[in-house]
């Protein structure tokens, strides 16, 4: 009785043990102990800037070990529970143990996926922008479909979303949109979506019902921490104000409080319309601009590792990271990982976890190959 449950829990324990070795949990604990001893010194806060960096380092290290330790305790408790049910011959615990095994597998799968998130920025809030490319009205409609896909993914995972900008296109879809998305590893997961997305379908805007190919770009950035100094001179900024517009029934401000900032040296444009205050919208737009400038600098430093800025690609044929084919057949294919899914509606409804996981593994393999 309960041999299957015993085998499952033992298998999970072996997977967790291997993962703990890969994460170097015990070595990380030694680093934590050394830092905590350093922080106990009386002069630790004499240099506040250095002390704050040490505190952040400690927080990051604890984040590595906390989840594996918690799951280890749950696995040990599960093993005790299974052994108890076996020894007492209690058949009534079958449903409880089956549910427990499913819960443990989900947590282990998530932990293994999180272990692929090695970039220090991965656990930060994500700023996601969507822009149509080549394709006119069809492309604007495609951009709005991608916007919904990202929103549905966030809803599936209970991530908090804040619409920073949404500018409707004249006929259909959107001209541009921006979201602030916060939750566990928001940037780490959503960075897989950064790049050009290609759509092939029978266009609802073509009276002749011809097949069209259109493009839209998704840009994913992290919010810049307050302790990171990104200089933006006032003389390098051009500010425009305009009336807000919203997506599908959203209550938005109809006064001219929306703000668009143009960074003259780089040509980068950001916009925010979520607040009723022009001042607050400007502050948020400036934060978005700093995130873009920070991203440029980070990617310059990572150029030797082939971390090229996808946003610099043309939003057109040949630069896409993923293709979505609605006609003559249904297929979504990621051109980086070669992952394919035949259920297009499922993907457009926000089920993109298979692409995210494959991307993270692909990036990890790439880093290992260049190490």
C-alpha positions in Angstrom: 0.0 0.0 0.0 1.2 3.5 -0.9 4.3 2.1 -2.8 3.6 4.6 -5.6 3.5 7.6 -3.2 6.7 6.4 -1.5 8.4 6.1 -4.8 7.3 9.6 -5.9 8.4 11.3 -2.7 11.8 9.5 -2.8 12.2 10.6 -6.4 11.4 14.2 -5.5 14.0 14.0 -2.7 16.7 12.8 -5.1 15.8 15.7 -7.5 16.0 18.2 -4.7 19.3 16.9 -3.5 20.7 17.3 -6.9 19.3 20.8 -7.2 20.7 21.8 -3.8 24.2 20.6 -5.0 23.8 22.6 -8.3 22.8 25.7 -6.3 25.6 25.1 -3.8 23.2 25.6 -0.9 25.6 24.5 1.8 28.4 26.8 0.4 25.9 29.7 0.3 25.0 29.1 3.9 28.7 29.5 4.8 28.8 32.8 2.9 25.6 33.9 4.8 27.2 33.1 8.1 30.4 35.1 7.2 28.3 38.1 6.2 26.2 38.0 9.3 29.4 37.9 11.4 30.7 40.9 9.5 27.4 42.8 10.1 27.6 42.2 13.8 30.7 44.4 14.0 30.2 47.7 15.8 31.6 49.8 12.9 29.5 48.0 10.2 27.3 51.0 9.5 30.1 53.6 9.5 30.0 53.3 5.7 26.3 53.3 4.9 26.7 52.8 1.2 28.9 49.8 1.6 26.7 48.4 4.4 23.6 48.7 2.2 25.3 46.7 -0.5 26.3 44.0 2.0 22.7 43.9 3.2 21.4 43.4 -0.4 24.0 40.7 -0.9 22.8 38.9 2.2 19.2 39.1 1.1 20.1 37.7 -2.3 22.0 34.8 -0.8 19.2 34.0 1.6 16.8 33.9 -1.4 18.9 31.1 -2.8 18.7 28.8 0.2 15.3 29.6 1.7 13.1 27.9 -0.9 15.2 24.7 -1.1 15.3 24.5 2.7 11.5 24.9 2.9 10.9 22.3 0.3 13.3 19.9 2.0 11.3 20.2 5.3 8.1 19.6 3.4 9.6 16.5 1.7 10.8 15.1 5.1 7.3 15.7 6.5 5.8 13.9 3.5 8.1 10.9 3.9 7.0 10.6 7.6 3.3 10.9 6.6 3.7 8.1 4.0 5.6 5.8 6.3 2.9 6.4 9.0 0.1 5.6 6.6 1.9 2.4 5.5 2.6 1.2 9.0 -1.0 1.7 10.1 -2.5 0.4 6.9 -4.7 3.5 6.7 -6.4 3.5 3.3 -8.3 6.7 4.0 -5.2 8.8 3.5 -4.9 8.0 -0.2 -6.5 11.2 -1.5 -4.5 13.3 0.9 -1.2 11.7 -0.1 -2.0 12.0 -3.8 -2.8 15.7 -3.4 0.4 16.2 -1.4 2.5 14.5 -4.1 1.0 16.8 -6.7 1.8 19.8 -4.6 5.4 18.7 -4.0 5.9 18.1 -7.7 4.6 21.6 -8.6 6.9 23.2 -6.0 9.9 21.3 -7.2 9.2 22.0 -10.8 8.9 25.7 -10.0 12.1 25.6 -7.9 14.0 24.0 -10.7 12.8 26.6 -13.1 13.7 29.4 -10.7 17.3 28.0 -10.4 17.8 29.0 -14.1 17.3 32.6 -13.1 20.8 33.7 -12.4 20.8 37.3 -13.5 20.7 39.7 -10.5 17.9 41.6 -12.3 15.6 38.5 -12.6 13.7 39.1 -9.4 12.9 42.7 -10.2 9.8 44.4 -11.4 9.4 44.2 -15.2 8.5 47.1 -17.5 6.9 45.7 -20.6 6.3 47.8 -23.7 4.5 46.7 -26.9 4.8 48.4 -30.3 3.4 47.5 -33.7 5.8 47.2 -36.6 5.5 46.6 -40.3 1.9 45.8 -41.3 -0.3 48.9 -40.8 -3.7 48.3 -39.1 -3.1 44.6 -39.0 0.1 45.2 -37.1 -1.6 47.5 -34.6 -4.3 44.8 -34.0 -1.5 42.2 -33.6 0.1 44.4 -30.9 -3.1 44.5 -29.0 -3.4 40.7 -29.1 0.1 40.4 -27.7 -0.8 42.9 -25.0 -3.7 40.7 -24.0 -1.5 37.6 -24.1 0.9 39.2 -21.6 -2.0 40.4 -19.4 -3.6 36.9 -19.4 -0.2 35.4 -18.4 0.0 37.8 -15.5 -3.5 36.9 -14.4 -2.8 33.2 -14.6 0.2 33.7 -12.2 -1.5 36.4 -10.1 1.1 39.0 -10.9 0.3 42.7 -10.2 -0.1 44.9 -13.3 -0.2 48.6 -13.7 -0.9 50.1 -17.1 1.6 53.0 -17.6 0.6 53.8 -21.2 -2.0 52.8 -23.7 -2.4 54.6 -27.0 -5.1 53.3 -29.2 -4.6 53.1 -33.0 -6.9 55.0 -35.3 -8.7 52.0 -36.8 -8.0 49.1 -34.5 -5.5 47.8 -31.9 -2.8 50.0 -30.3 0.0 52.4 -31.3 1.9 51.7 -28.1 1.4 50.3 -24.6 3.5 49.9 -21.4 2.9 47.8 -18.3 4.6 47.7 -14.9 4.5 44.0 -13.8 5.5 42.9 -10.3 5.7 39.4 -8.8 8.2 36.7 -8.1 10.9 36.9 -10.8 8.7 39.0 -13.0 11.6 40.2 -15.2 13.3 36.8 -15.1 10.3 35.1 -16.7 9.1 37.9 -19.0 12.5 38.6 -20.6 11.8 35.6 -22.8 9.2 37.6 -24.6 11.5 40.5 -25.6 11.9 40.7 -29.4 9.9 40.7 -32.6 6.7 38.6 -32.8 5.4 37.6 -36.3 1.8 36.9 -37.1 0.4 35.0 -40.2 -3.4 35.0 -40.6 -6.3 35.9 -42.9 -6.7 39.6 -42.1 -10.1 40.7 -40.8 -9.3 44.1 -42.3 -8.9 42.8 -45.8 -12.1 42.6 -47.8 -10.5 40.1 -50.2 -9.7 37.8 -47.2 -6.1 37.5 -48.1 -3.4 36.1 -45.9 -1.2 38.8 -44.2 2.0 38.8 -42.3 2.5 41.4 -39.7 4.9 42.2 -36.8 5.0 43.7 -33.4 7.8 44.1 -30.9 7.8 43.5 -27.1 10.5 45.2 -25.0 11.1 44.0 -21.5 13.2 46.1 -19.0 13.7 46.1 -15.3 13.0 49.1 -13.0 16.2 50.8 -12.0 17.0 50.7 -8.3 17.2 54.0 -6.5 20.8 53.3 -5.6 21.8 53.1 -9.3 22.8 56.5 -10.6 21.6 57.1 -14.2 22.3 60.7 -15.2 19.6 62.3 -17.4 20.1 66.0 -18.0 17.1 68.2 -18.2 18.4 69.9 -21.3 18.5 66.4 -23.0 14.7 66.0 -22.5 11.8 67.1 -24.6 8.4 66.8 -22.9 5.0 66.7 -24.7 1.6 66.4 -23.0 -1.6 64.9 -24.4 -5.0 63.5 -23.4 -5.1 59.9 -22.0 -6.7 57.1 -23.9 -7.5 53.6 -22.5 -7.9 50.0 -23.5 -11.4 48.6 -23.8 -13.5 50.4 -21.2 -10.7 51.4 -18.8 -11.5 54.5 -16.8 -8.8 56.9 -17.8 -8.1 60.6 -17.4 -9.4 62.7 -20.3 -7.4 65.9 -19.3 -4.0 66.7 -20.9 -2.0 65.0 -18.1 -0.4 62.2 -20.1 3.3 62.8 -20.6 5.7 61.8 -23.4 9.4 62.3 -22.9 12.0 62.2 -25.7 15.6 61.7 -24.8 17.3 63.8 -27.5 20.8 62.2 -27.5 19.4 58.7 -28.1 16.0 59.3 -29.6 14.3 57.1 -27.0 10.7 57.9 -26.4 8.7 57.0 -23.3 5.1 57.8 -22.2 3.0 57.6 -19.1 -0.7 58.4 -18.6 -1.8 56.3 -15.6 -1.9 59.1 -13.1 -4.2 62.2 -13.1 -1.2 64.3 -12.1 1.1 65.5 -14.9 3.9 65.7 -12.4 3.5 62.1 -11.3 3.2 60.9 -14.9 6.5 62.7 -15.7 8.2 61.1 -12.7 7.1 57.6 -13.9 8.1 58.3 -17.5 11.5 59.5 -16.3 11.9 56.2 -14.4 11.0 54.3 -17.5 13.6 56.3 -19.5 16.3 55.5 -16.9 15.4 51.8 -17.2 15.9 51.9 -20.9 19.2 53.7 -20.6 20.3 51.3 -17.9 19.3 48.4 -20.2 21.5 49.8 -23.0 24.5 50.0 -20.7 24.0 46.5 -19.4 23.6 45.0 -22.8 26.7 46.8 -24.0 28.7 45.2 -21.2 27.2 41.8 -22.1 27.9 42.1 -25.9 30.8 39.6 -25.7 28.3 37.1 -24.4 25.9 37.7 -27.4 23.3 39.5 -25.2 22.3 41.8 -28.0 19.5 44.3 -27.5 16.5 42.8 -29.4 14.9 46.2 -29.5 17.5 47.3 -32.0 16.2 44.9 -34.6 13.9 46.0 -37.3 10.3 45.0 -36.5 9.9 43.2 -39.8 10.7 40.0 -41.7 13.8 38.0 -40.6 14.2 39.5 -37.1 11.3 37.6 -35.4 11.9 35.5 -32.2 8.6 33.7 -32.6 6.0 33.1 -35.3 2.3 32.7 -34.7 0.6 31.0 -37.7 -3.2 31.1 -37.7 -3.6 30.1 -41.4 -3.2 27.8 -43.4 -2.4 25.7 -40.3 -2.1 26.5 -36.6 1.3 26.7 -35.1 3.4 28.8 -32.7 7.1 28.3 -33.0 9.9 29.9 -31.1 12.9 30.4 -33.5 15.5 30.5 -30.7 14.6 27.2 -28.9 12.6 25.5 -31.7 9.7 24.8 -29.3 6.4 24.4 -31.2 2.8 24.5 -30.0 -0.2 23.6 -32.2 -2.8 25.2 -30.0 -2.6 28.9 -31.0 -5.7 30.0 -28.9 -4.1 28.5 -25.8 -0.9 30.5 -26.3 -2.8 33.7 -27.1 -4.8 33.2 -23.8 -1.5 33.6 -21.9 -0.3 30.0 -21.7 3.4 30.7 -22.6 5.1 28.9 -19.8 6.6 26.3 -22.2 8.3 29.0 -24.1 9.6 30.7 -21.0 11.1 27.5 -19.6 12.7 26.5 -22.9 14.2 30.0 -23.3 15.7 30.0 -19.8 17.3 26.6 -20.5 18.5 27.8 -23.9 20.1 30.9 -22.3 21.7 28.8 -19.6 23.2 26.4 -22.2 24.5 29.4 -24.2 26.2 30.8 -21.2 27.8 27.4 -20.3 29.1 27.1 -23.9 30.8 30.5 -23.8 32.2 30.0 -20.2 
